[in-house]
Amino acid sequence: MLDVRADFPLLSNQPDLSFLDSGASAQKPQSVIDAMQRLTTHSYANVHRGAYRLSQESTTAYEQARSTVATFLNASSPNQMIFTRGTTTGINMLAYGLSPRLGPGDEVLITDMEHHANIIPWQRVAKTTGATLRHAPITAGYLLDMEAMADMVTSKTKIISVTGMSNVLGTIVDLKAVVGLAEAVGALVIVDAAQLATHRSIDVQDLGVDALVFSAHKLLGPTGIGALWATTELLESMEPFETGGEMITTVTFDEATWAPVPAKFEAGTPPIVESVGFAAAIDYLQDLGMDAIAAHDNELTALAWDRLSTEVAGIDIYGPPPGPQRGGVLSFNLRGVHAHDVATILDESRVAVRSGHHCAKPLMGVLGVGATARASFHVYNRPSDLDPLIAGLNTAKEIFG
C-alpha cells in the first residue's frame, strides 16, 4: 500500500486529521504547489498574446500542460484536449455543441447514477430541442443494468452520456460495453470521468468513446480547471459554448470566424497557472503509477468495507462489494442517525467525510434515502485513517441510539 502522506503539506500540518473527502476535492502534493509557484514567480504572463520572452515562456508551459493531459488519456493529439473550468463546464460545452444534432423523436440516454452535472445540461437540451431524456436503471447489486440499457438503446438514441465511476456508489461502469451498444445504432458516447480519472488509468483510444471530461482538483490538482477530450471530428463539428477573445480567426462588426481547435473553445484568458498545476498533478500520479494507485484504492476500500461491516452495528453501505467494479468511495448510513449528524460527530473526532445528496438527488430517490455520509479515499489515506472513522461512528450510535 502507498505511503505518501508526507508529500501533502496540509496533511503533514494536521497529523491528527483523517481526510476522507477526496471525492469532493483532493489534497495537493508539494510538487503541485511548487510548480504553480514557480510559474507565478518566474515566468508568468498572459499566453498566446505577447512577443516578449515571459509571454512565450508562459505559453510554452501552458501548451506543455495540454500535452501532458493528452498523454494521460492516450489522446492521439494534444489538439483534442480543451481546457475548461471543470467537469461541469465540459459537459455543458458538449450539450450546447451537440444540441443541433437533436430534435423531436431523438433520445439522450443517461443513467440513474449520474451527478447533477450530467443530468441538468441534458434536461435543458431536451427542453429546447424536443428530444427525450431517458435514464437507464441500476441493478439490485448497484451496477449499471446493461440488459435494461440494451433494451433502451434504439435508432432514436443519439447520445449516451454516462459516469465512468459513480461519486456515490463507487460503481465503475463497463464503458466498452456501453460503446458497443452505441456503435450498433450510431450514437455518441460521452463519459463523465471526474471520479474515474483519479482512480484508474484511461485510454480513450482503446475505449472508443467520443468525448470525456474530468477535473483537476479531484486528481490532486488545483480547482478552476478541467479538461474536455473529444475526437477531432466531433470538436470540429461543434459550435463553441463561449465566445470572445482569442478564439477567433477574424472579426468584423458583423461576423466572426472561429480559430482552429483547440483555440476555438478557449475564449478569454485561460487558467494559466492552474494548467501547470494540473500537469504537475498528473506527473505525480504517473510517477506513483496508475496501477499502483488502483491497487492501493482496492486494498483500502476492501479493508474499509470489511471493518465497517463488522465493527459498526446498524450500518447500511451502498454500492457493489470491493473489487474491479468499485472505486474508493463508500457511502453509508447509520440506521436512526441522520447523515449530517454522523458527519458532525466524525468531525469532532477529526474525520472529514461528506454528508448530503452528493449532487445526485435522483440517485438518492432510487436508493430510497434523503442523504448519505460518504468516505472517499486517495493515495494519501492509510489503514490508520479507518480507526477514528469507526470510533466516531460508534460514538454517533451511542449518542443517537
C-alpha positions as CSV (number, residue, x, y, z in Angstrom):
1,M,0.0,0.0,0.0
2,L,1.3,3.5,-0.8
3,D,2.7,5.7,2.0
4,V,2.9,9.2,0.6
5,R,1.1,11.3,3.2
6,A,4.3,13.3,3.9
7,D,4.1,14.6,0.3
8,F,0.9,16.6,1.2
9,P,1.6,19.8,3.3
10,L,-1.9,20.1,4.7
11,L,-1.9,16.6,6.0
12,S,1.6,17.0,7.4
13,N,0.5,20.1,9.2
14,Q,-2.5,18.3,10.6
15,P,-1.2,14.9,11.6
16,D,-4.4,14.0,13.5
17,L,-6.7,14.6,10.5
18,S,-8.3,11.7,8.7
19,F,-9.3,13.4,5.4
20,L,-11.9,11.1,3.8
21,D,-13.5,13.6,1.4
22,S,-11.3,13.3,-1.7
23,G,-14.3,12.6,-3.8
24,A,-15.3,16.2,-3.4
25,S,-11.8,17.7,-3.8
26,A,-8.4,16.1,-3.2
27,Q,-5.5,17.5,-1.3
28,K,-2.4,18.8,-3.2
29,P,1.1,17.4,-3.1
30,Q,4.0,19.8,-2.6
31,S,5.1,19.2,-6.2
32,V,1.8,20.8,-7.5
33,I,2.1,23.8,-5.2
34,D,5.8,24.3,-6.2
35,A,5.0,24.1,-9.9
36,M,2.3,26.7,-9.7
37,Q,4.5,29.0,-7.5
38,R,7.5,28.7,-9.9
39,L,5.4,29.8,-12.9
40,T,3.9,32.7,-10.8
41,T,7.2,33.9,-9.5
42,H,9.5,33.3,-12.5
43,S,7.6,33.1,-15.8
44,Y,4.1,34.4,-15.5
45,A,2.5,36.4,-18.3
46,N,-0.6,36.0,-20.5
47,V,-0.4,33.3,-23.1
48,H,-0.7,33.4,-26.9
49,R,-0.7,37.2,-26.9
50,G,2.9,38.5,-26.4
51,A,6.0,38.6,-28.5
52,Y,8.1,39.1,-25.4
53,R,10.0,36.3,-23.6
54,L,7.8,36.0,-20.5
55,S,4.7,35.5,-22.6
56,Q,6.5,33.0,-24.8
57,E,7.7,31.0,-21.7
58,S,4.2,31.1,-20.2
59,T,2.7,30.0,-23.5
60,T,5.1,27.1,-23.7
61,A,4.3,26.0,-20.2
62,Y,0.6,26.2,-21.0
63,E,0.8,24.1,-24.1
64,Q,3.2,21.6,-22.5
65,A,0.5,21.1,-19.8
66,R,-2.0,20.4,-22.6
67,S,0.3,17.8,-24.0
68,T,0.7,16.2,-20.5
69,V,-3.1,15.9,-20.1
70,A,-3.5,14.5,-23.6
71,T,-0.8,11.9,-22.9
72,F,-2.5,11.0,-19.6
73,L,-5.6,9.9,-21.6
74,N,-3.6,8.5,-24.6
75,A,-5.2,11.0,-26.9
76,S,-4.0,10.9,-30.5
77,S,-3.3,14.7,-30.5
78,P,-2.9,17.4,-27.9
79,N,-5.3,19.5,-30.0
80,Q,-8.1,17.2,-29.0
81,M,-7.7,18.4,-25.4
82,I,-9.7,21.5,-24.4
83,F,-9.0,23.2,-21.1
84,T,-12.2,24.0,-19.2
85,R,-13.2,25.3,-15.8
86,G,-14.0,21.7,-14.8
87,T,-16.2,18.7,-15.5
88,T,-19.4,20.6,-15.3
89,T,-18.3,23.2,-17.9
90,G,-17.1,20.4,-20.1
91,I,-20.5,18.7,-20.1
92,N,-22.3,22.0,-20.7
93,M,-19.9,22.6,-23.7
94,L,-20.8,19.3,-25.2
95,A,-24.5,19.6,-24.5
96,Y,-24.5,23.0,-26.2
97,G,-22.4,22.0,-29.1
98,L,-24.3,18.8,-29.8
99,S,-27.8,20.2,-29.5
100,P,-28.1,20.9,-33.2
101,R,-28.0,17.2,-33.8
102,L,-31.1,16.6,-31.7
103,G,-34.8,17.1,-32.4
104,P,-38.2,15.7,-31.6
105,G,-38.1,12.0,-31.5
106,D,-34.4,11.8,-30.7
107,E,-33.2,10.5,-27.3
108,V,-30.4,11.2,-24.9
109,L,-29.7,8.3,-22.5
110,I,-28.0,8.7,-19.1
111,T,-28.1,6.5,-16.0
112,D,-29.6,6.6,-12.5
113,M,-26.2,7.1,-11.1
114,E,-25.4,10.5,-12.7
115,H,-24.2,13.6,-10.9
116,H,-26.3,16.7,-11.5
117,A,-23.7,17.9,-13.9
118,N,-24.5,15.1,-16.2
119,I,-28.3,15.5,-15.8
120,I,-29.3,19.1,-15.9
121,P,-27.4,20.1,-19.1
122,W,-29.2,17.3,-21.0
123,Q,-32.6,18.3,-19.4
124,R,-32.1,21.8,-20.9
125,V,-31.1,20.4,-24.3
126,A,-34.2,18.1,-24.3
127,K,-36.5,21.0,-23.5
128,T,-35.0,23.3,-26.2
129,T,-34.8,20.7,-28.9
130,G,-37.8,18.5,-28.2
131,A,-35.6,15.4,-27.7
132,T,-36.4,13.0,-24.9
133,L,-34.0,12.4,-21.9
134,R,-34.1,8.8,-20.6
135,H,-32.2,7.1,-17.8
136,A,-31.0,3.5,-17.5
137,P,-31.5,1.8,-14.1
138,I,-29.1,0.1,-11.8
139,T,-29.3,-3.5,-10.6
140,A,-30.0,-4.6,-7.1
141,G,-26.2,-5.0,-6.7
142,Y,-25.7,-1.3,-7.6
143,L,-24.2,-1.9,-11.1
144,L,-25.4,-0.4,-14.3
145,D,-28.1,-2.7,-15.6
146,M,-26.7,-3.5,-19.1
147,E,-29.6,-5.6,-20.1
148,A,-32.0,-2.8,-19.4
149,M,-29.7,-0.3,-21.2
150,A,-29.5,-2.6,-24.2
151,D,-33.3,-2.6,-24.4
152,M,-33.3,1.3,-24.2
153,V,-30.7,1.9,-26.9
154,T,-32.6,2.2,-30.2
155,S,-32.3,4.0,-33.5
156,K,-33.7,7.0,-31.6
157,T,-30.7,7.1,-29.3
158,K,-28.3,9.9,-30.4
159,I,-26.2,10.5,-27.3
160,I,-25.3,8.2,-24.4
161,S,-23.7,10.2,-21.5
162,V,-22.6,8.1,-18.5
163,T,-20.4,8.3,-15.5
164,G,-17.2,6.4,-15.5
165,M,-17.4,5.9,-11.7
166,S,-20.3,6.9,-9.5
167,N,-19.4,9.5,-6.9
168,V,-22.0,8.0,-4.5
169,L,-21.8,4.2,-5.1
170,G,-18.2,3.9,-6.3
171,T,-19.6,1.8,-9.2
172,I,-17.2,1.6,-12.2
173,V,-19.1,1.3,-15.5
174,D,-18.1,-1.1,-18.2
175,L,-17.5,1.7,-20.8
176,K,-16.6,-0.7,-23.6
177,A,-19.9,-2.4,-23.2
178,V,-21.7,1.0,-23.4
179,V,-19.7,1.8,-26.5
180,G,-20.7,-1.5,-28.1
181,L,-24.4,-0.6,-27.6
182,A,-23.9,2.9,-29.0
183,E,-22.0,1.8,-32.1
184,A,-24.8,-0.5,-33.1
185,V,-27.1,2.5,-33.5
186,G,-24.6,5.2,-34.4
187,A,-24.9,7.0,-31.1
188,L,-22.2,9.2,-29.5
189,V,-20.7,8.2,-26.1
190,I,-19.7,10.8,-23.6
191,V,-18.0,10.0,-20.3
192,D,-18.1,11.9,-17.0
193,A,-14.7,10.8,-15.7
194,A,-14.5,13.2,-12.7
195,Q,-14.1,10.3,-10.3
196,L,-12.7,7.6,-12.6
197,A,-9.7,9.6,-13.9
198,T,-8.1,9.9,-10.4
199,H,-8.5,6.2,-9.5
200,R,-7.9,4.3,-12.8
201,S,-5.9,4.6,-15.9
202,I,-7.9,5.8,-19.0
203,D,-7.1,5.2,-22.7
204,V,-9.6,7.0,-24.8
205,Q,-8.4,5.3,-28.0
206,D,-8.9,1.9,-26.5
207,L,-12.3,2.7,-25.0
208,G,-13.6,4.1,-28.3
209,V,-15.6,6.8,-26.6
210,D,-16.4,10.1,-28.4
211,A,-15.8,12.5,-25.6
212,L,-14.6,12.5,-22.0
213,V,-14.5,15.2,-19.3
214,F,-12.8,15.4,-15.9
215,S,-11.5,18.0,-13.3
216,A,-8.0,18.6,-12.0
217,H,-9.0,19.2,-8.4
218,K,-10.2,15.6,-7.8
219,L,-6.8,14.2,-9.0
220,L,-4.6,16.3,-6.7
221,G,-4.5,19.4,-8.9
222,P,-5.9,22.9,-8.5
223,T,-9.5,24.0,-8.7
224,G,-10.9,26.0,-11.6
225,I,-9.5,23.9,-14.4
226,G,-10.5,20.6,-16.1
227,A,-10.3,19.0,-19.5
228,L,-12.6,18.0,-22.3
229,W,-11.3,15.5,-24.7
230,A,-13.1,14.6,-27.8
231,T,-12.4,13.2,-31.2
232,T,-11.1,15.8,-33.8
233,E,-14.2,15.2,-35.9
234,L,-16.6,15.9,-33.1
235,L,-14.7,19.1,-32.0
236,E,-14.6,20.5,-35.5
237,S,-18.3,19.9,-35.9
238,M,-19.3,21.6,-32.7
239,E,-20.1,25.3,-32.2
240,P,-18.2,26.9,-29.2
241,F,-20.1,27.3,-26.0
242,E,-18.4,30.6,-25.1
243,T,-17.2,33.3,-27.4
244,G,-14.8,36.2,-27.1
245,G,-11.1,37.0,-27.2
246,E,-8.5,34.7,-28.7
247,M,-10.9,32.0,-30.0
248,I,-11.4,33.7,-33.4
249,T,-9.5,33.9,-36.7
250,T,-11.3,37.1,-38.0
251,V,-13.8,39.5,-36.5
252,T,-15.7,42.4,-38.1
253,F,-18.6,44.3,-36.6
254,D,-21.0,41.9,-38.4
255,E,-19.4,38.5,-38.1
256,A,-16.6,36.3,-36.9
257,T,-14.9,33.1,-37.8
258,W,-13.5,30.6,-35.3
259,A,-9.9,29.7,-34.8
260,P,-8.9,26.0,-35.2
261,V,-9.4,23.6,-32.4
262,P,-8.4,23.8,-29.5
263,A,-8.3,27.6,-29.5
264,K,-11.9,27.6,-30.8
265,F,-13.2,26.5,-27.4
266,E,-10.9,28.6,-25.1
267,A,-12.3,32.1,-25.1
268,G,-10.6,34.7,-22.9
269,T,-7.6,34.4,-20.7
270,P,-7.3,30.7,-19.7
271,P,-6.3,29.3,-16.3
272,I,-2.5,29.6,-17.0
273,V,-1.1,28.9,-13.5
274,E,-3.7,26.2,-12.9
275,S,-2.8,24.4,-16.1
276,V,0.8,23.9,-14.8
277,G,-0.6,22.6,-11.5
278,F,-2.9,20.2,-13.5
279,A,0.1,18.8,-15.4
280,A,2.2,18.6,-12.2
281,A,-0.6,16.6,-10.5
282,I,-0.7,14.2,-13.5
283,D,3.1,13.8,-13.3
284,Y,2.8,13.0,-9.6
285,L,0.2,10.3,-10.2
286,Q,2.1,8.8,-13.1
287,D,5.3,8.7,-11.0
288,L,3.3,6.6,-8.5
289,G,1.8,4.6,-11.3
290,M,-1.9,4.3,-12.0
291,D,-1.8,0.5,-11.5
292,A,-0.2,1.1,-8.0
293,I,-2.9,3.7,-7.3
294,A,-5.7,1.3,-8.3
295,A,-4.2,-1.4,-6.1
296,H,-4.0,1.0,-3.1
297,D,-7.5,2.0,-3.8
298,N,-8.8,-1.6,-4.0
299,E,-7.0,-2.7,-0.8
300,L,-8.1,0.3,1.3
301,T,-11.7,0.1,0.0
302,A,-11.9,-3.6,0.8
303,L,-10.4,-3.1,4.3
304,A,-12.9,-0.2,5.0
305,W,-15.8,-2.3,3.7
306,D,-14.8,-5.2,6.0
307,R,-14.2,-3.1,9.1
308,L,-17.4,-1.0,8.7
309,S,-19.5,-4.1,8.1
310,T,-18.1,-6.0,11.2
311,E,-17.3,-3.3,13.7
312,V,-20.2,-0.8,13.3
313,A,-23.7,-2.1,14.1
314,G,-26.7,-0.9,12.1
315,I,-24.7,0.4,9.1
316,D,-26.0,0.3,5.6
317,I,-23.4,0.6,2.9
318,Y,-24.4,1.5,-0.7
319,G,-22.6,0.2,-3.8
320,P,-21.1,-3.0,-5.1
321,P,-18.7,-5.0,-2.9
322,P,-15.0,-4.3,-3.3
323,G,-13.5,-5.5,-6.5
324,P,-12.8,-4.4,-10.1
325,Q,-16.3,-2.8,-10.4
326,R,-15.8,-0.5,-7.4
327,G,-13.6,2.5,-6.7
328,G,-12.6,4.2,-3.5
329,V,-15.9,5.6,-2.4
330,L,-18.1,4.3,0.4
331,S,-21.5,5.9,1.0
332,F,-23.3,4.7,4.1
333,N,-26.0,5.5,6.7
334,L,-26.3,4.6,10.3
335,R,-29.9,3.5,10.9
336,G,-31.7,6.1,13.0
337,V,-29.0,8.7,12.6
338,H,-29.1,11.5,10.0
339,A,-26.1,11.7,7.7
340,H,-25.4,15.3,8.8
341,D,-25.3,14.3,12.4
342,V,-22.9,11.5,11.5
343,A,-20.6,13.9,9.8
344,T,-20.7,16.4,12.7
345,I,-19.8,13.7,15.2
346,L,-17.0,12.5,13.0
347,D,-15.6,16.0,12.6
348,E,-15.2,16.1,16.4
349,S,-13.0,13.0,16.0
350,R,-11.0,14.9,13.3
351,V,-12.5,12.8,10.5
352,A,-13.7,14.6,7.4
353,V,-16.5,13.0,5.4
354,R,-19.1,14.4,3.2
355,S,-22.8,14.2,4.0
356,G,-25.9,15.0,1.9
357,H,-27.2,14.1,-1.5
358,H,-23.7,14.5,-3.2
359,C,-25.2,16.4,-6.1
360,A,-27.1,13.2,-7.1
361,K,-30.6,13.7,-5.8
362,P,-32.2,11.5,-8.4
363,L,-30.0,8.6,-7.2
364,M,-31.0,9.3,-3.6
365,G,-34.5,8.7,-4.7
366,V,-33.6,5.4,-6.3
367,L,-31.9,4.4,-3.1
368,G,-34.8,5.5,-1.0
369,V,-32.8,7.8,1.2
370,G,-32.6,11.6,1.6
371,A,-28.9,11.6,2.2
372,T,-25.8,9.5,3.0
373,A,-22.5,10.0,4.6
374,R,-19.6,9.3,2.3
375,A,-16.0,8.4,2.9
376,S,-13.8,8.7,-0.2
377,F,-10.1,7.7,-0.4
378,H,-7.0,8.8,-2.2
379,V,-3.3,7.9,-2.3
380,Y,-2.5,9.7,1.0
381,N,-5.0,7.7,3.0
382,R,-3.8,4.8,5.2
383,P,-5.4,2.0,7.1
384,S,-5.0,4.0,10.3
385,D,-7.4,6.6,8.9
386,L,-10.2,4.0,9.5
387,D,-9.6,3.8,13.2
388,P,-11.1,7.2,14.1
389,L,-13.8,6.7,11.5
390,I,-15.1,3.6,13.1
391,A,-14.7,5.0,16.6
392,G,-16.6,8.1,15.6
393,L,-19.4,6.1,14.0
394,N,-19.8,4.0,17.2
395,T,-19.9,7.3,19.2
396,A,-22.6,8.5,17.0
397,K,-24.6,5.3,17.6
398,E,-24.2,5.8,21.3
399,I,-25.3,9.4,21.2
400,F,-28.3,9.0,18.9
401,G,-29.1,5.4,19.6
